[in-house]
Amino acid sequence: MADQKAFDSSLFIQGGQGAQSGTKLPAPDWAPDIGRAVADMVAACRRQEDAAWVGDIVWSFGVVDKTALRVFLTAPDGQVFGYDVAYVGDAEHALSEVAGGLQDFIVDGRQVGLPTVPGTERPAQASVVDGVASWYDAATEWKCQIGSYQSE
């Protein structure tokens, strides 16, 4: 695509249980900690096989430029998903965007919406609530900081 930004693959951050050791820098100070969102997704899994699949996701962030990251997610079965996250103000907004993309990947890969709103089967939405990256449900106004989800 002609309007797509150039991508410098030499600048990236990796994480997850299967990631290569070592982090190449520099990374923007607003680069989100996707591990917090992955931990919430694992905690929300009701089936052990889903928890294992989600827990083994490997992620990397490539620096597109000073205002965007390209996120790559790879599942243990080889499924790959990528998307861009633009800087829109701070790390909390970036984490919310990354968590939303992670939700999409898990829905596609496991056909399950995570994390669920307590007492429902409805998945919470990644959002920034009162300046904090959170899982949020507009119907009940339930919220939980990303990285702090506890299953029932």
Chimera marker file (.cmm) of the C-alpha trace (Angstrom):
<marker_set name="trace">
<marker id="1" x="0.000" y="0.000" z="0.000" r="1" g="1" b="0" radius="0.5"/>
<marker id="2" x="1.410" y="3.340" z="-0.985" r="1" g="1" b="0" radius="0.5"/>
<marker id="3" x="0.251" y="5.182" z="2.120" r="1" g="1" b="0" radius="0.5"/>
<marker id="4" x="1.651" y="2.645" z="4.576" r="1" g="1" b="0" radius="0.5"/>
<marker id="5" x="4.570" y="3.845" z="6.720" r="1" g="1" b="0" radius="0.5"/>
<marker id="6" x="8.009" y="2.330" z="6.337" r="1" g="1" b="0" radius="0.5"/>
<marker id="7" x="8.801" y="-0.358" z="8.874" r="1" g="1" b="0" radius="0.5"/>
<marker id="8" x="12.220" y="-0.747" z="10.476" r="1" g="1" b="0" radius="0.5"/>
<marker id="9" x="12.406" y="-4.408" z="11.469" r="1" g="1" b="0" radius="0.5"/>
<marker id="10" x="15.685" y="-3.866" z="13.337" r="1" g="1" b="0" radius="0.5"/>
<marker id="11" x="13.843" y="-2.007" z="16.109" r="1" g="1" b="0" radius="0.5"/>
<marker id="12" x="11.547" y="-4.262" z="18.050" r="1" g="1" b="0" radius="0.5"/>
<marker id="13" x="10.503" y="-5.595" z="21.433" r="1" g="1" b="0" radius="0.5"/>
<marker id="14" x="9.626" y="-9.257" z="21.996" r="1" g="1" b="0" radius="0.5"/>
<marker id="15" x="7.787" y="-11.044" z="24.748" r="1" g="1" b="0" radius="0.5"/>
<marker id="16" x="5.902" y="-14.191" z="25.616" r="1" g="1" b="0" radius="0.5"/>
<marker id="17" x="7.014" y="-17.574" z="26.769" r="1" g="1" b="0" radius="0.5"/>
<marker id="18" x="8.331" y="-18.640" z="23.367" r="1" g="1" b="0" radius="0.5"/>
<marker id="19" x="10.068" y="-15.376" z="22.463" r="1" g="1" b="0" radius="0.5"/>
<marker id="20" x="13.713" y="-15.202" z="21.548" r="1" g="1" b="0" radius="0.5"/>
<marker id="21" x="15.764" y="-13.880" z="24.431" r="1" g="1" b="0" radius="0.5"/>
<marker id="22" x="16.959" y="-10.333" z="24.207" r="1" g="1" b="0" radius="0.5"/>
<marker id="23" x="15.218" y="-7.100" z="23.374" r="1" g="1" b="0" radius="0.5"/>
<marker id="24" x="16.470" y="-4.764" z="20.697" r="1" g="1" b="0" radius="0.5"/>
<marker id="25" x="15.972" y="-1.111" z="21.408" r="1" g="1" b="0" radius="0.5"/>
<marker id="26" x="15.129" y="1.750" z="21.116" r="1" g="1" b="0" radius="0.5"/>
<marker id="27" x="11.437" y="1.466" z="21.752" r="1" g="1" b="0" radius="0.5"/>
<marker id="28" x="9.166" y="4.417" z="22.421" r="1" g="1" b="0" radius="0.5"/>
<marker id="29" x="8.546" y="5.118" z="26.100" r="1" g="1" b="0" radius="0.5"/>
<marker id="30" x="4.844" y="4.666" z="25.387" r="1" g="1" b="0" radius="0.5"/>
<marker id="31" x="5.300" y="1.063" z="24.164" r="1" g="1" b="0" radius="0.5"/>
<marker id="32" x="2.656" y="-0.974" z="26.015" r="1" g="1" b="0" radius="0.5"/>
<marker id="33" x="3.219" y="-4.012" z="28.214" r="1" g="1" b="0" radius="0.5"/>
<marker id="34" x="1.134" y="-6.597" z="26.353" r="1" g="1" b="0" radius="0.5"/>
<marker id="35" x="2.071" y="-9.179" z="28.994" r="1" g="1" b="0" radius="0.5"/>
<marker id="36" x="-0.512" y="-7.563" z="31.296" r="1" g="1" b="0" radius="0.5"/>
<marker id="37" x="-3.273" y="-8.175" z="28.747" r="1" g="1" b="0" radius="0.5"/>
<marker id="38" x="-2.104" y="-11.731" z="28.012" r="1" g="1" b="0" radius="0.5"/>
<marker id="39" x="-2.136" y="-12.548" z="31.758" r="1" g="1" b="0" radius="0.5"/>
<marker id="40" x="-5.739" y="-11.314" z="31.975" r="1" g="1" b="0" radius="0.5"/>
<marker id="41" x="-6.750" y="-13.444" z="29.008" r="1" g="1" b="0" radius="0.5"/>
<marker id="42" x="-5.159" y="-16.548" z="30.540" r="1" g="1" b="0" radius="0.5"/>
<marker id="43" x="-6.897" y="-15.852" z="33.872" r="1" g="1" b="0" radius="0.5"/>
<marker id="44" x="-10.237" y="-15.571" z="32.056" r="1" g="1" b="0" radius="0.5"/>
<marker id="45" x="-9.942" y="-18.878" z="30.164" r="1" g="1" b="0" radius="0.5"/>
<marker id="46" x="-12.388" y="-21.530" z="31.294" r="1" g="1" b="0" radius="0.5"/>
<marker id="47" x="-10.832" y="-24.343" z="29.286" r="1" g="1" b="0" radius="0.5"/>
<marker id="48" x="-7.269" y="-25.482" z="29.937" r="1" g="1" b="0" radius="0.5"/>
<marker id="49" x="-6.515" y="-25.816" z="26.216" r="1" g="1" b="0" radius="0.5"/>
<marker id="50" x="-7.535" y="-22.171" z="25.664" r="1" g="1" b="0" radius="0.5"/>
<marker id="51" x="-5.355" y="-21.034" z="28.580" r="1" g="1" b="0" radius="0.5"/>
<marker id="52" x="-2.388" y="-22.951" z="27.145" r="1" g="1" b="0" radius="0.5"/>
<marker id="53" x="-2.917" y="-21.488" z="23.649" r="1" g="1" b="0" radius="0.5"/>
<marker id="54" x="-3.272" y="-17.908" z="24.929" r="1" g="1" b="0" radius="0.5"/>
<marker id="55" x="-0.400" y="-18.250" z="27.404" r="1" g="1" b="0" radius="0.5"/>
<marker id="56" x="1.947" y="-19.389" z="24.647" r="1" g="1" b="0" radius="0.5"/>
<marker id="57" x="1.285" y="-16.414" z="22.344" r="1" g="1" b="0" radius="0.5"/>
<marker id="58" x="4.528" y="-14.696" z="21.340" r="1" g="1" b="0" radius="0.5"/>
<marker id="59" x="4.362" y="-11.007" z="20.583" r="1" g="1" b="0" radius="0.5"/>
<marker id="60" x="6.661" y="-8.422" z="19.123" r="1" g="1" b="0" radius="0.5"/>
<marker id="61" x="6.422" y="-4.703" z="18.513" r="1" g="1" b="0" radius="0.5"/>
<marker id="62" x="8.175" y="-3.196" z="15.545" r="1" g="1" b="0" radius="0.5"/>
<marker id="63" x="8.792" y="0.522" z="15.555" r="1" g="1" b="0" radius="0.5"/>
<marker id="64" x="7.116" y="2.052" z="12.497" r="1" g="1" b="0" radius="0.5"/>
<marker id="65" x="8.163" y="5.551" z="13.485" r="1" g="1" b="0" radius="0.5"/>
<marker id="66" x="8.060" y="7.748" z="16.600" r="1" g="1" b="0" radius="0.5"/>
<marker id="67" x="4.257" y="7.720" z="16.513" r="1" g="1" b="0" radius="0.5"/>
<marker id="68" x="3.368" y="4.097" z="15.780" r="1" g="1" b="0" radius="0.5"/>
<marker id="69" x="4.209" y="0.491" z="16.547" r="1" g="1" b="0" radius="0.5"/>
<marker id="70" x="3.450" y="-2.565" z="14.451" r="1" g="1" b="0" radius="0.5"/>
<marker id="71" x="2.272" y="-5.430" z="16.668" r="1" g="1" b="0" radius="0.5"/>
<marker id="72" x="2.814" y="-9.056" z="15.666" r="1" g="1" b="0" radius="0.5"/>
<marker id="73" x="1.165" y="-11.925" z="17.556" r="1" g="1" b="0" radius="0.5"/>
<marker id="74" x="2.016" y="-15.567" z="16.896" r="1" g="1" b="0" radius="0.5"/>
<marker id="75" x="0.052" y="-18.433" z="18.442" r="1" g="1" b="0" radius="0.5"/>
<marker id="76" x="1.597" y="-21.821" z="19.253" r="1" g="1" b="0" radius="0.5"/>
<marker id="77" x="-0.315" y="-23.387" z="16.333" r="1" g="1" b="0" radius="0.5"/>
<marker id="78" x="1.313" y="-20.971" z="13.892" r="1" g="1" b="0" radius="0.5"/>
<marker id="79" x="-1.520" y="-18.465" z="13.482" r="1" g="1" b="0" radius="0.5"/>
<marker id="80" x="-0.160" y="-14.955" z="13.002" r="1" g="1" b="0" radius="0.5"/>
<marker id="81" x="-1.880" y="-11.590" z="13.410" r="1" g="1" b="0" radius="0.5"/>
<marker id="82" x="-0.479" y="-8.117" z="12.932" r="1" g="1" b="0" radius="0.5"/>
<marker id="83" x="-1.752" y="-4.586" z="13.344" r="1" g="1" b="0" radius="0.5"/>
<marker id="84" x="-0.544" y="-1.041" z="13.905" r="1" g="1" b="0" radius="0.5"/>
<marker id="85" x="-1.007" y="0.930" z="17.114" r="1" g="1" b="0" radius="0.5"/>
<marker id="86" x="-0.722" y="4.682" z="16.843" r="1" g="1" b="0" radius="0.5"/>
<marker id="87" x="0.425" y="6.913" z="19.665" r="1" g="1" b="0" radius="0.5"/>
<marker id="88" x="-2.665" y="8.829" z="20.755" r="1" g="1" b="0" radius="0.5"/>
<marker id="89" x="-1.529" y="10.358" z="24.005" r="1" g="1" b="0" radius="0.5"/>
<marker id="90" x="0.122" y="7.925" z="26.392" r="1" g="1" b="0" radius="0.5"/>
<marker id="91" x="1.024" y="4.346" z="27.243" r="1" g="1" b="0" radius="0.5"/>
<marker id="92" x="-2.422" y="3.651" z="28.712" r="1" g="1" b="0" radius="0.5"/>
<marker id="93" x="-4.118" y="4.400" z="25.388" r="1" g="1" b="0" radius="0.5"/>
<marker id="94" x="-1.538" y="2.292" z="23.565" r="1" g="1" b="0" radius="0.5"/>
<marker id="95" x="-2.114" y="-0.628" z="25.964" r="1" g="1" b="0" radius="0.5"/>
<marker id="96" x="-5.866" y="-0.361" z="25.432" r="1" g="1" b="0" radius="0.5"/>
<marker id="97" x="-5.379" y="-0.523" z="21.644" r="1" g="1" b="0" radius="0.5"/>
<marker id="98" x="-2.974" y="-3.471" z="21.890" r="1" g="1" b="0" radius="0.5"/>
<marker id="99" x="-5.353" y="-5.334" z="24.224" r="1" g="1" b="0" radius="0.5"/>
<marker id="100" x="-8.232" y="-4.800" z="21.794" r="1" g="1" b="0" radius="0.5"/>
<marker id="101" x="-6.180" y="-6.311" z="18.972" r="1" g="1" b="0" radius="0.5"/>
<marker id="102" x="-5.222" y="-9.226" z="21.213" r="1" g="1" b="0" radius="0.5"/>
<marker id="103" x="-8.939" y="-9.833" z="21.871" r="1" g="1" b="0" radius="0.5"/>
<marker id="104" x="-9.581" y="-9.948" z="18.114" r="1" g="1" b="0" radius="0.5"/>
<marker id="105" x="-6.767" y="-12.480" z="17.657" r="1" g="1" b="0" radius="0.5"/>
<marker id="106" x="-8.119" y="-14.729" z="20.418" r="1" g="1" b="0" radius="0.5"/>
<marker id="107" x="-11.671" y="-14.559" z="19.057" r="1" g="1" b="0" radius="0.5"/>
<marker id="108" x="-10.371" y="-15.579" z="15.622" r="1" g="1" b="0" radius="0.5"/>
<marker id="109" x="-8.064" y="-18.283" z="16.965" r="1" g="1" b="0" radius="0.5"/>
<marker id="110" x="-10.152" y="-19.803" z="19.757" r="1" g="1" b="0" radius="0.5"/>
<marker id="111" x="-13.716" y="-18.564" z="19.118" r="1" g="1" b="0" radius="0.5"/>
<marker id="112" x="-13.948" y="-17.237" z="22.667" r="1" g="1" b="0" radius="0.5"/>
<marker id="113" x="-14.359" y="-13.646" z="23.851" r="1" g="1" b="0" radius="0.5"/>
<marker id="114" x="-12.044" y="-12.789" z="26.744" r="1" g="1" b="0" radius="0.5"/>
<marker id="115" x="-11.974" y="-11.538" z="29.371" r="1" g="1" b="0" radius="0.5"/>
<marker id="116" x="-15.615" y="-11.866" z="30.306" r="1" g="1" b="0" radius="0.5"/>
<marker id="117" x="-17.557" y="-9.421" z="32.432" r="1" g="1" b="0" radius="0.5"/>
<marker id="118" x="-18.151" y="-11.103" z="35.817" r="1" g="1" b="0" radius="0.5"/>
<marker id="119" x="-21.567" y="-12.768" z="35.989" r="1" g="1" b="0" radius="0.5"/>
<marker id="120" x="-22.016" y="-12.704" z="32.203" r="1" g="1" b="0" radius="0.5"/>
<marker id="121" x="-20.787" y="-14.432" z="29.065" r="1" g="1" b="0" radius="0.5"/>
<marker id="122" x="-20.113" y="-11.020" z="27.500" r="1" g="1" b="0" radius="0.5"/>
<marker id="123" x="-16.505" y="-9.993" z="26.835" r="1" g="1" b="0" radius="0.5"/>
<marker id="124" x="-15.294" y="-6.751" z="28.368" r="1" g="1" b="0" radius="0.5"/>
<marker id="125" x="-13.944" y="-4.111" z="26.005" r="1" g="1" b="0" radius="0.5"/>
<marker id="126" x="-10.468" y="-2.632" z="26.201" r="1" g="1" b="0" radius="0.5"/>
<marker id="127" x="-10.795" y="1.065" z="26.951" r="1" g="1" b="0" radius="0.5"/>
<marker id="128" x="-9.191" y="3.910" z="28.847" r="1" g="1" b="0" radius="0.5"/>
<marker id="129" x="-11.293" y="4.727" z="31.911" r="1" g="1" b="0" radius="0.5"/>
<marker id="130" x="-10.263" y="7.638" z="34.117" r="1" g="1" b="0" radius="0.5"/>
<marker id="131" x="-6.845" y="7.678" z="32.447" r="1" g="1" b="0" radius="0.5"/>
<marker id="132" x="-6.161" y="3.962" z="33.060" r="1" g="1" b="0" radius="0.5"/>
<marker id="133" x="-6.096" y="1.150" z="30.466" r="1" g="1" b="0" radius="0.5"/>
<marker id="134" x="-8.997" y="-1.022" z="31.588" r="1" g="1" b="0" radius="0.5"/>
<marker id="135" x="-11.407" y="-3.769" z="30.722" r="1" g="1" b="0" radius="0.5"/>
<marker id="136" x="-14.812" y="-2.095" z="30.705" r="1" g="1" b="0" radius="0.5"/>
<marker id="137" x="-18.470" y="-2.997" z="30.306" r="1" g="1" b="0" radius="0.5"/>
<marker id="138" x="-20.772" y="-0.085" z="29.453" r="1" g="1" b="0" radius="0.5"/>
<marker id="139" x="-23.939" y="-2.033" z="30.335" r="1" g="1" b="0" radius="0.5"/>
<marker id="140" x="-22.938" y="-2.576" z="33.969" r="1" g="1" b="0" radius="0.5"/>
<marker id="141" x="-20.156" y="0.036" z="34.280" r="1" g="1" b="0" radius="0.5"/>
<marker id="142" x="-17.890" y="-2.751" z="35.546" r="1" g="1" b="0" radius="0.5"/>
<marker id="143" x="-14.197" y="-2.001" z="35.056" r="1" g="1" b="0" radius="0.5"/>
<marker id="144" x="-10.863" y="-3.587" z="35.860" r="1" g="1" b="0" radius="0.5"/>
<marker id="145" x="-7.353" y="-2.298" z="35.180" r="1" g="1" b="0" radius="0.5"/>
<marker id="146" x="-5.661" y="-4.291" z="32.420" r="1" g="1" b="0" radius="0.5"/>
<marker id="147" x="-3.288" y="-6.651" z="34.191" r="1" g="1" b="0" radius="0.5"/>
<marker id="148" x="-5.537" y="-7.083" z="37.239" r="1" g="1" b="0" radius="0.5"/>
<marker id="149" x="-8.347" y="-9.307" z="35.927" r="1" g="1" b="0" radius="0.5"/>
<marker id="150" x="-9.398" y="-12.152" z="38.195" r="1" g="1" b="0" radius="0.5"/>
<marker id="151" x="-11.753" y="-14.890" z="37.036" r="1" g="1" b="0" radius="0.5"/>
<marker id="152" x="-14.753" y="-15.662" z="39.183" r="1" g="1" b="0" radius="0.5"/>
<link id1="1" id2="2" r="1" g="1" b="0" radius="0.2"/>
<link id1="2" id2="3" r="1" g="1" b="0" radius="0.2"/>
<link id1="3" id2="4" r="1" g="1" b="0" radius="0.2"/>
<link id1="4" id2="5" r="1" g="1" b="0" radius="0.2"/>
<link id1="5" id2="6" r="1" g="1" b="0" radius="0.2"/>
<link id1="6" id2="7" r="1" g="1" b="0" radius="0.2"/>
<link id1="7" id2="8" r="1" g="1" b="0" radius="0.2"/>
<link id1="8" id2="9" r="1" g="1" b="0" radius="0.2"/>
<link id1="9" id2="10" r="1" g="1" b="0" radius="0.2"/>
<link id1="10" id2="11" r="1" g="1" b="0" radius="0.2"/>
<link id1="11" id2="12" r="1" g="1" b="0" radius="0.2"/>
<link id1="12" id2="13" r="1" g="1" b="0" radius="0.2"/>
<link id1="13" id2="14" r="1" g="1" b="0" radius="0.2"/>
<link id1="14" id2="15" r="1" g="1" b="0" radius="0.2"/>
<link id1="15" id2="16" r="1" g="1" b="0" radius="0.2"/>
<link id1="16" id2="17" r="1" g="1" b="0" radius="0.2"/>
<link id1="17" id2="18" r="1" g="1" b="0" radius="0.2"/>
<link id1="18" id2="19" r="1" g="1" b="0" radius="0.2"/>
<link id1="19" id2="20" r="1" g="1" b="0" radius="0.2"/>
<link id1="20" id2="21" r="1" g="1" b="0" radius="0.2"/>
<link id1="21" id2="22" r="1" g="1" b="0" radius="0.2"/>
<link id1="22" id2="23" r="1" g="1" b="0" radius="0.2"/>
<link id1="23" id2="24" r="1" g="1" b="0" radius="0.2"/>
<link id1="24" id2="25" r="1" g="1" b="0" radius="0.2"/>
<link id1="25" id2="26" r="1" g="1" b="0" radius="0.2"/>
<link id1="26" id2="27" r="1" g="1" b="0" radius="0.2"/>
<link id1="27" id2="28" r="1" g="1" b="0" radius="0.2"/>
<link id1="28" id2="29" r="1" g="1" b="0" radius="0.2"/>
<link id1="29" id2="30" r="1" g="1" b="0" radius="0.2"/>
<link id1="30" id2="31" r="1" g="1" b="0" radius="0.2"/>
<link id1="31" id2="32" r="1" g="1" b="0" radius="0.2"/>
<link id1="32" id2="33" r="1" g="1" b="0" radius="0.2"/>
<link id1="33" id2="34" r="1" g="1" b="0" radius="0.2"/>
<link id1="34" id2="35" r="1" g="1" b="0" radius="0.2"/>
<link id1="35" id2="36" r="1" g="1" b="0" radius="0.2"/>
<link id1="36" id2="37" r="1" g="1" b="0" radius="0.2"/>
<link id1="37" id2="38" r="1" g="1" b="0" radius="0.2"/>
<link id1="38" id2="39" r="1" g="1" b="0" radius="0.2"/>
<link id1="39" id2="40" r="1" g="1" b="0" radius="0.2"/>
<link id1="40" id2="41" r="1" g="1" b="0" radius="0.2"/>
<link id1="41" id2="42" r="1" g="1" b="0" radius="0.2"/>
<link id1="42" id2="43" r="1" g="1" b="0" radius="0.2"/>
<link id1="43" id2="44" r="1" g="1" b="0" radius="0.2"/>
<link id1="44" id2="45" r="1" g="1" b="0" radius="0.2"/>
<link id1="45" id2="46" r="1" g="1" b="0" radius="0.2"/>
<link id1="46" id2="47" r="1" g="1" b="0" radius="0.2"/>
<link id1="47" id2="48" r="1" g="1" b="0" radius="0.2"/>
<link id1="48" id2="49" r="1" g="1" b="0" radius="0.2"/>
<link id1="49" id2="50" r="1" g="1" b="0" radius="0.2"/>
<link id1="50" id2="51" r="1" g="1" b="0" radius="0.2"/>
<link id1="51" id2="52" r="1" g="1" b="0" radius="0.2"/>
<link id1="52" id2="53" r="1" g="1" b="0" radius="0.2"/>
<link id1="53" id2="54" r="1" g="1" b="0" radius="0.2"/>
<link id1="54" id2="55" r="1" g="1" b="0" radius="0.2"/>
<link id1="55" id2="56" r="1" g="1" b="0" radius="0.2"/>
<link id1="56" id2="57" r="1" g="1" b="0" radius="0.2"/>
<link id1="57" id2="58" r="1" g="1" b="0" radius="0.2"/>
<link id1="58" id2="59" r="1" g="1" b="0" radius="0.2"/>
<link id1="59" id2="60" r="1" g="1" b="0" radius="0.2"/>
<link id1="60" id2="61" r="1" g="1" b="0" radius="0.2"/>
<link id1="61" id2="62" r="1" g="1" b="0" radius="0.2"/>
<link id1="62" id2="63" r="1" g="1" b="0" radius="0.2"/>
<link id1="63" id2="64" r="1" g="1" b="0" radius="0.2"/>
<link id1="64" id2="65" r="1" g="1" b="0" radius="0.2"/>
<link id1="65" id2="66" r="1" g="1" b="0" radius="0.2"/>
<link id1="66" id2="67" r="1" g="1" b="0" radius="0.2"/>
<link id1="67" id2="68" r="1" g="1" b="0" radius="0.2"/>
<link id1="68" id2="69" r="1" g="1" b="0" radius="0.2"/>
<link id1="69" id2="70" r="1" g="1" b="0" radius="0.2"/>
<link id1="70" id2="71" r="1" g="1" b="0" radius="0.2"/>
<link id1="71" id2="72" r="1" g="1" b="0" radius="0.2"/>
<link id1="72" id2="73" r="1" g="1" b="0" radius="0.2"/>
<link id1="73" id2="74" r="1" g="1" b="0" radius="0.2"/>
<link id1="74" id2="75" r="1" g="1" b="0" radius="0.2"/>
<link id1="75" id2="76" r="1" g="1" b="0" radius="0.2"/>
<link id1="76" id2="77" r="1" g="1" b="0" radius="0.2"/>
<link id1="77" id2="78" r="1" g="1" b="0" radius="0.2"/>
<link id1="78" id2="79" r="1" g="1" b="0" radius="0.2"/>
<link id1="79" id2="80" r="1" g="1" b="0" radius="0.2"/>
<link id1="80" id2="81" r="1" g="1" b="0" radius="0.2"/>
<link id1="81" id2="82" r="1" g="1" b="0" radius="0.2"/>
<link id1="82" id2="83" r="1" g="1" b="0" radius="0.2"/>
<link id1="83" id2="84" r="1" g="1" b="0" radius="0.2"/>
<link id1="84" id2="85" r="1" g="1" b="0" radius="0.2"/>
<link id1="85" id2="86" r="1" g="1" b="0" radius="0.2"/>
<link id1="86" id2="87" r="1" g="1" b="0" radius="0.2"/>
<link id1="87" id2="88" r="1" g="1" b="0" radius="0.2"/>
<link id1="88" id2="89" r="1" g="1" b="0" radius="0.2"/>
<link id1="89" id2="90" r="1" g="1" b="0" radius="0.2"/>
<link id1="90" id2="91" r="1" g="1" b="0" radius="0.2"/>
<link id1="91" id2="92" r="1" g="1" b="0" radius="0.2"/>
<link id1="92" id2="93" r="1" g="1" b="0" radius="0.2"/>
<link id1="93" id2="94" r="1" g="1" b="0" radius="0.2"/>
<link id1="94" id2="95" r="1" g="1" b="0" radius="0.2"/>
<link id1="95" id2="96" r="1" g="1" b="0" radius="0.2"/>
<link id1="96" id2="97" r="1" g="1" b="0" radius="0.2"/>
<link id1="97" id2="98" r="1" g="1" b="0" radius="0.2"/>
<link id1="98" id2="99" r="1" g="1" b="0" radius="0.2"/>
<link id1="99" id2="100" r="1" g="1" b="0" radius="0.2"/>
<link id1="100" id2="101" r="1" g="1" b="0" radius="0.2"/>
<link id1="101" id2="102" r="1" g="1" b="0" radius="0.2"/>
<link id1="102" id2="103" r="1" g="1" b="0" radius="0.2"/>
<link id1="103" id2="104" r="1" g="1" b="0" radius="0.2"/>
<link id1="104" id2="105" r="1" g="1" b="0" radius="0.2"/>
<link id1="105" id2="106" r="1" g="1" b="0" radius="0.2"/>
<link id1="106" id2="107" r="1" g="1" b="0" radius="0.2"/>
<link id1="107" id2="108" r="1" g="1" b="0" radius="0.2"/>
<link id1="108" id2="109" r="1" g="1" b="0" radius="0.2"/>
<link id1="109" id2="110" r="1" g="1" b="0" radius="0.2"/>
<link id1="110" id2="111" r="1" g="1" b="0" radius="0.2"/>
<link id1="111" id2="112" r="1" g="1" b="0" radius="0.2"/>
<link id1="112" id2="113" r="1" g="1" b="0" radius="0.2"/>
<link id1="113" id2="114" r="1" g="1" b="0" radius="0.2"/>
<link id1="114" id2="115" r="1" g="1" b="0" radius="0.2"/>
<link id1="115" id2="116" r="1" g="1" b="0" radius="0.2"/>
<link id1="116" id2="117" r="1" g="1" b="0" radius="0.2"/>
<link id1="117" id2="118" r="1" g="1" b="0" radius="0.2"/>
<link id1="118" id2="119" r="1" g="1" b="0" radius="0.2"/>
<link id1="119" id2="120" r="1" g="1" b="0" radius="0.2"/>
<link id1="120" id2="121" r="1" g="1" b="0" radius="0.2"/>
<link id1="121" id2="122" r="1" g="1" b="0" radius="0.2"/>
<link id1="122" id2="123" r="1" g="1" b="0" radius="0.2"/>
<link id1="123" id2="124" r="1" g="1" b="0" radius="0.2"/>
<link id1="124" id2="125" r="1" g="1" b="0" radius="0.2"/>
<link id1="125" id2="126" r="1" g="1" b="0" radius="0.2"/>
<link id1="126" id2="127" r="1" g="1" b="0" radius="0.2"/>
<link id1="127" id2="128" r="1" g="1" b="0" radius="0.2"/>
<link id1="128" id2="129" r="1" g="1" b="0" radius="0.2"/>
<link id1="129" id2="130" r="1" g="1" b="0" radius="0.2"/>
<link id1="130" id2="131" r="1" g="1" b="0" radius="0.2"/>
<link id1="131" id2="132" r="1" g="1" b="0" radius="0.2"/>
<link id1="132" id2="133" r="1" g="1" b="0" radius="0.2"/>
<link id1="133" id2="134" r="1" g="1" b="0" radius="0.2"/>
<link id1="134" id2="135" r="1" g="1" b="0" radius="0.2"/>
<link id1="135" id2="136" r="1" g="1" b="0" radius="0.2"/>
<link id1="136" id2="137" r="1" g="1" b="0" radius="0.2"/>
<link id1="137" id2="138" r="1" g="1" b="0" radius="0.2"/>
<link id1="138" id2="139" r="1" g="1" b="0" radius="0.2"/>
<link id1="139" id2="140" r="1" g="1" b="0" radius="0.2"/>
<link id1="140" id2="141" r="1" g="1" b="0" radius="0.2"/>
<link id1="141" id2="142" r="1" g="1" b="0" radius="0.2"/>
<link id1="142" id2="143" r="1" g="1" b="0" radius="0.2"/>
<link id1="143" id2="144" r="1" g="1" b="0" radius="0.2"/>
<link id1="144" id2="145" r="1" g="1" b="0" radius="0.2"/>
<link id1="145" id2="146" r="1" g="1" b="0" radius="0.2"/>
<link id1="146" id2="147" r="1" g="1" b="0" radius="0.2"/>
<link id1="147" id2="148" r="1" g="1" b="0" radius="0.2"/>
<link id1="148" id2="149" r="1" g="1" b="0" radius="0.2"/>
<link id1="149" id2="150" r="1" g="1" b="0" radius="0.2"/>
<link id1="150" id2="151" r="1" g="1" b="0" radius="0.2"/>
<link id1="151" id2="152" r="1" g="1" b="0" radius="0.2"/>
</marker_set>
